[in-house]
């Protein structure tokens, strides 16, 4: 098991003027640093290119490609660093001519109603149904009459019916219902020996996490809310990035990892089939 490096050494920007104008880029950068995230971490979490993130933190929105994309990037980055995006969007609209007026919708035309075609009664079907009913009634009457005649003949031949005894019906054997086994308390309690299984649980708060397999394929990338849990499995190894490691409980191959992660710390971790190693 290997533990990755800490976030890059960055100092929040301090404006010597107490009345400095509100800056979208400065607010995003300070929130990112306060959250203990690097530009690479935010880019991985939001899938926004590093060059665009650095440009926005410098209040340069030209690389965004337009106001619509700029608003979307601002909103995405603000949520990634746990910042309310509404004031930032209002500031952007105020400094870039305001939000464009909505385009009026085109008038709708009422579709022509299609009247169902009237059809006459289906006499053929009615006649067939009547014939079937008559045949069924005749068959039922004949069967019932034959049953009663057989019972009378049995009594006449000397069979004395037992009074007060009712034949008990043959108990029906109930088919066993295949019940689904209840899930175990832990999704990794029976982890296979030939694979690495990692369970991530947000027990003490929420945290952004990213998980990749041994080929670098992204298994999960997003925010894990408090109480949520994710399980990842691979044939060789699982690579993790935890945005707030102090809020996470880790289980590797059925065993809990006690690393005493600090709240707000960003951790990069790798686990294999042999983890956790003794000692």
N, C-alpha and C positions, 0 to 999 in steps of 0.2 A: 504494500500500500504506500502510495506517495501522496504527500500533501503539497499543493501548489503554492505559488507565491502570493503575497498580499498585494492590494491595489497599488498602482503607481503613486510615487510621491508627488502630490500636487497640493499647492496651497491655494485657498480661496482668494479670489481677487478682492482686494480692498481698495475702494475709491477714497482718496483723501478728502474729497468734498462731501460734506454731510448732505447736501442738497443735490446729489447726482441724479440725473433723470433715470426713470425706470428702464431697465435693460432686460429684454427677453433672454438674450444669450447669457448675460451674467447670472440671472436667476436660475437658469437651467444648469449652468456649470457649478454654481455653489451647491445646488441641491444634489447634483451627482456626487460631488466630493463628500458632502455630508453623509450620503448614503454608503460611502465606501466603495464606489464603483468607478472603474476606468472607462475610457472611451470605447475600448474593445469590448468590455462587458456590456455596455449599453447597446453597442452595435449588434452583438450576438443576440441580445434579448429582443431587440426591436426589428432587426434585419434592415436597419437604415445604415447606409454606407458611412464609413468613418469620416470621409472627406465632407459629407453633408453635415454630420454632427458637429465637426469642428467649425464649419462655416456658420452654422446657426448659433453656436456658442460665441461667435465673434459678431453676431447681428448681421450676418451676410446671408440673405435669403435667395440670392440669385441662383445658386446651384439647385434649388428646390424645383425649379421649372414652372413657377406660377403660384398665384395666391392660394389656389385650392390645395396644391401639394404642400405648400409651406404651412398652412393651417393644420393639415394632417400630420406633418412631421412634428410640429410643435406639440400637438396633443399627444402623440405617441411617446415622445421623449419625456414629457412632463409626467405621464403615468408611470414610466419606467423608473423615474427617480423619486416617486412618491410626492409629486407636486400637483396642485390643483391647476388644470389647464385653462380654466375659464378666464382668469385675469390676464393670462398671457395672450389668449386669442383676442380679447378686447383691446389689449395694447397694440397687437399687430394690426387689427382693423382700423384703429384710430390713426396709426402712423402710415397706413397704406391706402387711404381713401375710403375706408369703410367697407362693409360687406356688400357685394353687388345685389341689386334688387332681383327678386325671383322672377323668372320668366312666366307670364300668364299661360295657363294651360289652354290647349285648343279645345273649342266646343265639341261636345260629344253628340253624336247622332243616335237617336233611338233606333235600335234594330227592328226590322220588320218582323212582326210576330207570325210564326208559322202555325196555321190552324191545323189541328189534327184531322186526318181524313176520316169521315164517318163511315162506319162499316155496319152492315146488317148483321142480325143474329146468326150464329153458326148452328144451323139446324142439324147438320151432320153430326157434330160433336155431342149435341143434346140427345140425339137418338142413340148413339153408341153408349152414352152414360146410362140411359134408361134401360137398355138391353142388359148391360152388365149388372145393374141393380136387381133386375128381375131374376137373372140366372143365379146370382148369389143368394137371393132369398129362397128360391126353390131348393138349391143345394143344402142350405142350412136347415130347412124344414125336414128334408129327407134324412139328413144325418141325425137330427134330434129324434125323429120317429123311430129309426132303427135302434138307437141307443136305449130308448124306453122299452121297446119290445124285447131286447136281449135281457134287460133286468128282470122283466116279468117271467120269462122262461126260466131263468135261474132260480127264482123263488118257487115256481111250480114243481121243479124237479126235486125239491126237498132241501134246498139250501136255506137254512134259517139265518136271517141277518141278526147279528149281535146288537142288542139294544143298548143305546147309550155310549157306544164306542164309535168314535169318529176316526177315520183313517188319517193318520198324521201325514202331512205332505213330506216328501223327501227333502231334507234340508239341502238347500243350494250351497254349493261351495263357492264362497266369494273369491273372486280373482284377486290375488295380491297385487296391490298397486305399487308400481315401482316408484318409490319416493326418492327424490334427489337428495343426496347427502348434504347435510348442512355444512356450509363453509367453515373452515377452521378459524380460530381467532386471528391467526396471522396468515396472509396470503403466501408467505414463503416458508411455512412450517415444514413443508415437504419439498424443499428445494432439491432439484436433481443434482447429483454429484458431478456430472460432466459439464455443468454450466455454472456461470456466475449469476447470482440473483441478488438484486439490491432493491430494498424498499425505503422510500423517502416519505416521512410523515411530518407535517407541519403541526407540531403539538403546542408550541409556545408563541405562535404568531404566524404571520404570512411571510413567504419568501419566494423570490424568483429563483427558479432552478433551470438548468440545462443538462440534458443527458445524451450521450452519444455511444454507439457501439464500437467495436474494435476496428471497423472500417471507416470510422468517422461519420457514419450516417446518424442524422439527428433523430433521436427517439422522442424527445419532449423538450419544449422550450416555452416557458410561460410562468405565470404566477400561481403558486400553490397557496390557497387560502388556509386559514387555521382550521384544523380538523380534517383536511384533505390528505390523501395518501396516494402515492404512485409507486408501482413496482416495475422494474426493468430487468431484462434477462438477455444474456448473450453467451455465445459459446466460449469466448476468451476473456473479455474484459469490458467494464463499464466506466466511462469517463464522465465525471460530474463537475458542475460549477454551481455553487450555492451562493445566492446573493446575500442571505442573512443566515449564516450557519448556526447561530445561536438559537434559532427558532426551530431547528430541524432535529429529528431523531432518525438515526440510520440503522438499518438491519442488513447485514451482509451474510449471505448463505445461511440464514436462520439465526444469526447471532447479532446482538446489539453492539454498536460501536460507541464506546464512551471516550470521546476525544476532548470533551469540555470546550466546545466551540464558543467563542465570545459573541454576544449579540451584536449584529451589524457587520460582522466579519465576513469577507468574501473568501471562500475556500474552493480550491480546485483539487479534486480527488480522483484516484484511479483504483479500481478494485478488480481482482482476478479470481479464478476458481479456488485458489489456495487461501484467500483471505477469509476472516481475519487471522493473521499469523500469530502463533503463540509467542508471548513476550513482546 
